[in-house]
Amino acid sequence: MQTEPGGTLIACCMAWILLANFSSGAVLQNAQRQEATHQDNRPNIIFIFSDDHAVQAIGAYGSRLNQTPRIDELARTGMTFDRCFCGNSICGPSRATVLTGRHSHLNGFMRNGDRFFDAQPTFPKLLQNHGYQTAVIGKWHLVSDPVGFDYWEVLPDQGHYYNPDFIQMDGTRRRFEGYCTDLIGDKSIEWLERRDPRRPFLLMCQHKAPHRNWSPHPRHFGRYPLGTIPEPETLFDDLSNRSPLLGTAEMSIARHFYWGHDAKFPGENEFPDYFLSGLANGEYQRMNEQQRAAWDAYYGPENDTFLRQLRQGELTPREITAWKYQRYLHDYLGSVAAVDDNVGKILDYLDTNGLSENTIVIYSSDQGFYLGEHGWYDKRWMFEESLRMPLIVRWPGRVAAASRSAALVQNIDFAPTLLACAGVEPPPEMQGRNLVPVLREAGRAPDDWREEIYYAFYENEGAHRVPQHDGIRTDRYKLMFFPSTKEWQLFDLQNDPQELRSVHAEADYQVVLAELQSRYHKVRQQYCAHSAVIPESRWGEAWWRERYDAKLREAREKTADIVLIGDSITQGWERTGRAAFDKTFSEDSTLNLGFSGDRTEHVLWRLKRGCLAKQQPRVFVIMIGTNNTGHLGQDPDEVADGIREIVNTLRGAAPAAKILLLGVFPRGERADDPGRINNRLIDERIAALGDSEHIVFADLTSLFVGADGKIAAEIMPDFLHLSPRGYQMWADALQTLLKPLLAR
Ligand code: CA
């Protein structure tokens, strides 16, 4: 385990004994709420979060494209972070990281469409437990219902710009007439109006805008007229001198722009050589008569002019792409303009109500976006435009006005920072660092600050077909790795800020490459980004999928006293060990979550996917890891990380449950079997997880191994799996170990 100095542990996989206090917390919560009185002058926090708002479209970041006066006002009175990056450039994963302070592979939300594992600590939960009133309004996009909020009202999935639906706290959906960005601003202020003024608050005001399909309010039609918007230098980038994988992505303005959804043409696609068919403009279909009339009045004549030119063959392919860019940016920047208006609406409310002085206001967005750079729209890549996040923080009296920070910061830092602002100690499993010292020191990072950020994108064949990749970015360089082709890419941001040439193969950069590769491996270990911890499904195997579904149903239907977690050896209680199990545990309700062939990463996938349902057993029994040894000969440190993370996850999901953590069973006939040795090394590392309170570690090796170090075939016929007699021995041992743990 590594510690990042400065008080925050980078502890990917620490046992978190205190977690019970954070997670279960109803008693604690009530007690602390009672403590909070009108004397409570801890700062309020307003976290304004937009979706896909690139720094290239923010005045305070030097935009050549637009003005954002109200966001810029925040920057003039607060601090602007010039090097804030996401850890995974896509909506849901960035949001999960913001909430948890953990990278995607540990918070479990790695790809859009995953479901947020809500039994883990989040900063809103912790603030709520410490007396804050909490609300989230707007885009959520984590599939699960929000947890840790006194009030929430969120868009289903991506939501809509026009007349959007909002999910209410009772689960119903209500449709609201109007424009989404304005509605989210208004709803935020309505909540501020009715909150309890005696307690500090956290308000997360989260806009859908300016997410695709970029649909402005009529008041912003024509604000950025076609033909006037500057093009990026790389609009016609041929993507040479970089991995061929760049060319496989489907996010090109020239080639992947939809006729209806993106270009906003009605009717059938007339020019399939230049536009994709199949995605209509869903916003248009939601509009009321008045909205539609305004829309037609603006878009109709522009469309007519362009389509006439196209029909008459007057435009070159390059001119067609340039037109698409103008249409795209008109719509994107118009959508940004409404966000800016609504930032202003909240700032005005704070001023009018005397709240500005004691309210921290943050503006950020879940990741950046390509505004035509490299010929693209969308995000996902580790290149600067989508890697960067805006981050502006106003905290009167604490943060110098108009200050800027060049510190390398990341969205893992948001949660520990916001907790620190409220005087709450961040739990050790949060991986980010508290930015308060940077905020207080005019943007200067402490001497021991991180020297690189870590990035990992996990979708592969998902939307837009951007390949899986990860990497690090330092002050000057960016190193990327593509596992599908085992390619490295290296960019020298000082000499090549637009990232147009990978220098990984150039002689002059070989020393830099080697050093960065070494740092990359070190950082991956530091953040536990390795295969024993990164959740992995076996969904492609039909039996596994069916067992998963069956076990999930069982978990939802019963209340188990004992939940067994493991691989084929645990699953074997249902077959070879059936008789021993039934005899020994006839009076206990049990749930067997053993899956043959599973490694730690598969167990983590199941747990973070929610396979426990709401199970709150009295005891978890864990025995896992021998397949990490047997399949991969995996390093025992890494396997131990995986087991630790399983323990952590269970502690979060069922804080009152005890955990019986069994050492990985011995394997191989002889004591010098390499698999036997590896399992023993894993056991040595996980033994320390045992504590006197919640986790009991037990090593049963001596049960199965004779004095000569050999395993007898009548106990383990294949020197890995137990015989019926072996299961009876295990059952007897378990009965003894479980007795005190099951006692009420
Ligand atoms: Ca986004």
Boltz pocket constraint, residues with backbone or C-beta under 6 A from the ligand:
constraints:
  - pocket:
      binder: B
      contacts: [[A, 50], [A, 51], [A, 52], [A, 90], [A, 91], [A, 211], [A, 366], [A, 367]]
      max_distance: 6.0
